Amino acid sequence: MRFILPILLIGGICVQTMISCSYGSEEETLSSSSSATNISSSSVPKTLSSSSLDCSIISSSSAGEDLCSDFDSDAEIEHYGKMKKQFCDERDGKRYVYVEIGEQTWMAENLNYDVCGSKCGDKKSIYGTSFLEDTNTKVCDEYGRLYDWHTALTICPAGWHLPSDEEWTALTDYAGGESVAGTKLKSAGGDWACMYSSLLLKKTVNQMSTFDCEGSTVEGTDDYGFSALPGGYGSGHTNYFYSVGEDGHWWSDTDTYCRNMLYYLSDVRKYKERRANFFFSVRCVKDLDN
C-alpha cells in the first residue's frame, strides 16, 4: 500500500510526493494522477539543500548559562497516560521524557532542538502544500523539529545518540517484529489520522479533483510508552512540508537508513533514503555507559 498526494504542475514539471518503503531513488518519486493543480512560478519556494545552509550559528545554544539548574531528575510526569522520567537538555533547557524498552532507553518524544540543519513544518497551506520554516511553529511544538541526515548524526544531547539501524531493529523486534511494531509503538489517542489529506479535500483550486484517504486508520496502542508521533517530513529539494498527522519518518546513523510509520498501516518500515536530502524526525537513544 502507498499514500499519494495530488500532482502539482510547477513550471511544466510534475511534482508529487509518494510515501512508500520502496522509495529511495536519486530523485524524488514521481507518479501519474488524474488530478492536477496549476501554480504560478512566483508561489514556488526556492530549492534548499543541506549543503547550501550556513551552519555557523547554532540558535539554541546558551554558552555559560545553566538552564537545567532547577531540574529534578527524579521527578516523573504523565505523558500519554503513562508516568515517565525526564532528562534536561543543557543546551536549551528543554525537558524530554524517556522510557526503557527491553535493554534500551529511548526518548519518548521527538527531538526539538533548534539548530541550523533543522526545519519546522508550517500548517499554512498554499494550493494544498505547506512550506518548511526556519523559525519555530506550532507544528514543532507538537511534533518536534525535522533534521537533515548530516545534522541528525550529531544533534542528540550529551549522553544520547542517533540510533543505529541495529538499534532500531532491536526495538521493532522487541515490539513483535516490523509487521506489528507500528501499532505498538504509535501514540494512542487519535494523533494518527488522515489529517493532511483532509486539508487537500477542502481545496478546490482550479476544480482540482478530490480523493479519499487511503485505508482506515490503524490506532496506536503505545504498549511501551514510545509514543511515536506523525511529524511528517520535509523535502530539501522543494522546501515543501508534507503529511503531518499521517506519517512519521526517523533517521538512523547507518548509511541514511530510515524507519517510517503510516496512519493506515500496523508496521514499521525500513528503507534507505539515498539522497539524504530530506528532513525527518529524530529520536535519540541513551548511551549504554550512561
Secondary structure per residue as TSV (DSSP state, phi and psi in degrees):
chain	resnum	aa	ss	phi	psi
A	1	M	-	360.0	151.1
A	2	R	-	-148.6	161.8
A	3	F	E	-117.6	126.0
A	4	I	E	-123.7	133.7
A	5	L	-	-95.5	157.8
A	6	P	-	-60.3	152.2
A	7	I	E	-72.3	142.2
A	8	L	E	-113.1	130.7
A	9	L	E	-93.4	108.7
A	10	I	E	-117.9	108.3
A	11	G	T	57.2	34.0
A	12	G	T	86.3	-0.3
A	13	I	E	-108.6	131.0
A	14	C	E	-81.6	124.5
A	15	V	E	-120.5	125.7
A	16	Q	-	-147.9	144.9
A	17	T	-	-106.1	145.0
A	18	M	E	-139.8	122.7
A	19	I	E	-95.9	118.4
A	20	S	-	-158.7	159.2
A	21	C	T	-81.6	7.0
A	22	S	T	-93.9	-9.2
A	23	Y	-	-83.3	163.6
A	24	G	-	144.1	22.7
A	25	S	-	-79.0	173.5
A	26	E	S	-69.8	-20.9
A	27	E	S	-116.8	161.8
A	28	E	-	-67.2	148.3
A	29	T	-	-65.7	131.4
A	30	L	-	-116.5	147.7
A	31	S	-	-153.7	159.4
A	32	S	-	-90.4	155.6
A	33	S	-	-157.3	159.9
A	34	S	S	-85.9	-9.6
A	35	S	-	-113.5	146.5
A	36	A	E	-152.4	156.7
A	37	T	E	-131.9	133.4
A	38	N	E	-90.0	132.1
A	39	I	E	-126.6	134.7
A	40	S	-	-70.7	153.0
A	41	S	G	-63.7	-23.7
A	42	S	G	-69.1	-19.4
A	43	S	G	-93.3	-1.2
A	44	V	S	-90.3	123.3
A	45	P	-	-70.3	155.1
A	46	K	-	-73.1	150.7
A	47	T	-	-63.8	139.8
A	48	L	-	-122.5	132.9
A	49	S	-	-129.3	148.6
A	50	S	G	-61.2	-27.6
A	51	S	G	-71.1	-18.0
A	52	S	G	-96.1	-1.5
A	53	L	-	-76.1	142.1
A	54	D	-	-91.9	102.6
A	55	C	-	-104.9	34.4
A	56	S	S	-80.2	-13.9
A	57	I	-	-122.1	127.8
A	58	I	-	-104.3	112.2
A	59	S	T	-71.2	-24.0
A	60	S	T	-96.4	-10.9
A	61	S	-	-73.6	144.4
A	62	S	-	-133.9	77.2
A	63	A	T	-58.9	134.3
A	64	G	T	82.3	-4.6
A	65	E	-	-108.1	125.4
A	66	D	-	-87.1	97.6
A	67	L	T	-87.1	-4.8
A	68	C	T	-116.2	18.8
A	69	S	T	-63.5	-31.2
A	70	D	T	-99.5	13.7
A	71	F	-	-82.3	132.5
A	72	D	-	-103.2	105.0
A	73	S	T	-69.6	-14.4
A	74	D	T	-90.2	-11.8
A	75	A	-	-74.5	143.7
A	76	E	E	-116.2	151.4
A	77	I	E	-128.0	158.5
A	78	E	E	-82.3	131.2
A	79	H	E	-142.7	115.3
A	80	Y	T	51.4	45.0
A	81	G	T	80.1	2.7
A	82	K	E	-125.2	144.4
A	83	M	E	-79.9	127.2
A	84	K	E	-133.2	148.5
A	85	K	E	-78.1	163.6
A	86	Q	E	-129.0	159.4
A	87	F	E	-131.9	160.6
A	88	C	E	-110.6	129.8
A	89	D	-	-82.8	110.1
A	90	E	T	-66.3	-14.4
A	91	R	T	-72.6	-35.4
A	92	D	T	-138.4	0.4
A	93	G	-	82.8	1.9
A	94	K	-	-69.6	145.3
A	95	R	E	-108.8	136.7
A	96	Y	E	-125.7	138.3
A	97	V	E	-82.9	154.8
A	98	Y	E	-146.1	160.8
A	99	V	E	-138.9	152.2
A	100	E	E	-95.0	126.1
A	101	I	E	-128.8	109.5
A	102	G	T	64.2	-126.7
A	103	E	T	-97.4	8.7
A	104	Q	E	-111.5	156.4
A	105	T	E	-121.7	118.2
A	106	W	E	-115.6	146.0
A	107	M	E	-60.6	141.2
A	108	A	S	-101.8	17.5
A	109	E	S	-154.1	162.8
A	110	N	-	-75.8	145.6
A	111	L	-	-62.4	141.7
A	112	N	-	-134.3	49.6
A	113	Y	-	-96.0	122.1
A	114	D	-	-81.7	112.2
A	115	V	-	-151.0	154.9
A	116	C	T	-59.0	136.2
A	117	G	T	98.9	1.7
A	118	S	E	-122.8	157.9
A	119	K	E	-141.5	160.5
A	120	C	E	-113.6	144.6
A	121	G	E	-80.8	156.4
A	122	D	-	-127.3	125.5
A	123	K	-	-76.5	-9.1
A	124	K	-	-65.7	120.3
A	125	S	-	-100.1	138.0
A	126	I	B	-122.8	112.7
A	127	Y	T	54.8	38.3
A	128	G	T	81.1	5.8
A	129	T	B	-126.1	139.5
A	130	S	E	-109.8	159.1
A	131	F	E	-106.2	159.6
A	132	L	E	-81.2	144.6
A	133	E	E	-125.6	149.7
A	134	D	S	-79.4	-38.4
A	135	T	S	-81.5	162.5
A	136	N	-	-66.7	145.1
A	137	T	-	-133.0	171.7
A	138	K	H	-63.0	-29.0
A	139	V	H	-62.5	-43.2
A	140	C	H	-66.3	-37.7
A	141	D	H	-59.7	-34.0
A	142	E	H	-91.1	-38.9
A	143	Y	H	-116.4	-5.1
A	144	G	-	86.1	170.8
A	145	R	-	-84.3	164.4
A	146	L	E	-108.8	143.6
A	147	Y	E	-128.8	144.6
A	148	D	-	-74.0	161.9
A	149	W	H	-63.6	-41.0
A	150	H	H	-64.9	-37.0
A	151	T	H	-70.1	-41.7
A	152	A	H	-59.0	-30.7
A	153	L	T	-59.5	-30.5
A	154	T	T	-125.2	15.0
A	155	I	-	-94.9	-10.5
A	156	C	S	-68.3	150.9
A	157	P	-	-63.8	164.4
A	158	A	T	-57.0	133.8
A	159	G	T	90.6	-3.4
A	160	W	E	-130.7	162.0
A	161	H	E	-150.3	161.0
A	162	L	-	-67.4	128.1
A	163	P	-	-65.0	147.5
A	164	S	-	-79.9	168.4
A	165	D	H	-58.5	-39.6
A	166	E	H	-64.9	-37.3
A	167	E	H	-69.1	-38.1
A	168	W	H	-62.1	-42.4
A	169	T	H	-63.6	-39.8
A	170	A	H	-61.3	-38.7
A	171	L	H	-65.2	-49.1
A	172	T	H	-69.1	-33.1
A	173	D	H	-63.2	-42.4
A	174	Y	H	-62.9	-33.2
A	175	A	T	-87.3	18.0
A	176	G	T	100.8	3.4
A	177	G	-	102.2	159.2
A	178	E	H	-58.4	-30.5
A	179	S	H	-70.5	-22.3
A	180	V	H	-124.2	-9.3
A	181	A	H	-63.0	-30.1
A	182	G	H	-58.6	-45.9
A	183	T	H	-60.8	-42.3
A	184	K	H	-76.0	-22.4
A	185	L	H	-100.3	-18.8
A	186	K	B	-66.9	148.7
A	187	S	-	-63.5	148.0
A	188	A	S	-98.9	151.9
A	189	G	S	113.9	14.7
A	190	G	S	95.6	11.2
A	191	D	-	-65.9	-35.3
A	192	W	S	-93.6	109.6
A	193	A	S	-157.4	173.0
A	194	C	S	-83.3	71.8
A	195	M	H	-87.4	-48.1
A	196	Y	H	-66.0	-40.4
A	197	S	H	-66.6	-31.1
A	198	S	H	-61.6	-36.2
A	199	L	H	-62.7	-42.1
A	200	L	H	-66.0	-35.0
A	201	L	H	-62.4	-27.7
A	202	K	T	-82.2	-10.9
A	203	K	-	-86.8	130.9
A	204	T	-	-127.6	33.9
A	205	V	G	-62.1	127.3
A	206	N	G	52.2	37.9
A	207	Q	G	58.0	37.6
A	208	M	-	-60.0	132.9
A	209	S	-	-65.8	144.6
A	210	T	-	-100.2	167.0
A	211	F	-	-146.4	158.2
A	212	D	-	-88.0	149.0
A	213	C	-	-62.1	141.0
A	214	E	S	-81.4	123.6
A	215	G	S	74.4	175.4
A	216	S	-	-99.1	152.3
A	217	T	-	-67.3	131.2
A	218	V	-	-95.6	106.6
A	219	E	-	-67.3	143.7
A	220	G	-	-83.1	146.7
A	221	T	-	-105.7	-14.6
A	222	D	-	49.7	50.2
A	223	D	T	-58.2	-34.0
A	224	Y	T	-111.4	3.2
A	225	G	S	81.1	11.7
A	226	F	-	-65.7	-35.3
A	227	S	-	53.6	52.3
A	228	A	B	-59.2	135.9
A	229	L	-	-115.8	144.0
A	230	P	-	-84.3	78.1
A	231	G	-	-81.1	0.4
A	232	G	B	71.7	-159.4
A	233	Y	E	-157.7	163.1
A	234	G	E	-124.3	151.4
A	235	S	E	-106.1	120.9
A	236	G	T	-70.9	-17.3
A	237	H	T	-75.6	-37.7
A	238	T	T	-113.0	-14.3
A	239	N	-	65.8	23.8
A	240	Y	E	-95.4	156.7
A	241	F	E	-120.0	132.2
A	242	Y	E	-130.9	149.0
A	243	S	-	66.4	24.0
A	244	V	T	-61.3	140.5
A	245	G	T	85.4	-9.9
A	246	E	T	-114.9	-38.5
A	247	D	E	-148.4	158.9
A	248	G	E	-128.2	144.6
A	249	H	E	-132.0	133.9
A	250	W	E	-131.1	137.5
A	251	W	E	-77.1	154.7
A	252	S	-	-117.8	171.8
A	253	D	S	-90.7	6.6
A	254	T	S	-104.8	94.4
A	255	D	T	52.0	41.6
A	256	T	T	58.0	25.9
A	257	Y	E	-71.2	141.3
A	258	C	E	-126.4	167.1
A	259	R	E	-125.6	144.0
A	260	N	E	-141.4	155.2
A	261	M	E	-130.3	143.8
A	262	L	E	-123.1	153.1
A	263	Y	T	-63.7	-25.0
A	264	Y	T	-106.4	10.3
A	265	L	-	-126.6	155.5
A	266	S	S	-97.3	-4.5
A	267	D	S	-99.9	171.1
A	268	V	-	-112.4	122.8
A	269	R	E	-105.3	139.2
A	270	K	E	-106.8	134.4
A	271	Y	E	-153.5	166.1
A	272	K	E	-109.6	121.2
A	273	E	-	-94.9	92.6
A	274	R	T	-66.4	-28.4
A	275	R	T	-73.0	-27.4
A	276	A	-	52.8	30.6
A	277	N	-	-117.2	25.6
A	278	F	E	-112.5	162.2
A	279	F	E	-111.5	115.7
A	280	F	B	-121.1	168.6
A	281	S	B	-74.4	163.2
A	282	V	-	-128.9	128.7
A	283	R	-	-115.8	126.6
A	284	C	-	-95.5	149.7
A	285	V	E	-117.9	145.2
A	286	K	E	-73.7	139.3
A	287	D	-	-60.9	145.1
A	288	L	T	-66.6	-26.7
A	289	D	T	-93.6	17.3
A	290	N	-	-120.1	360.0
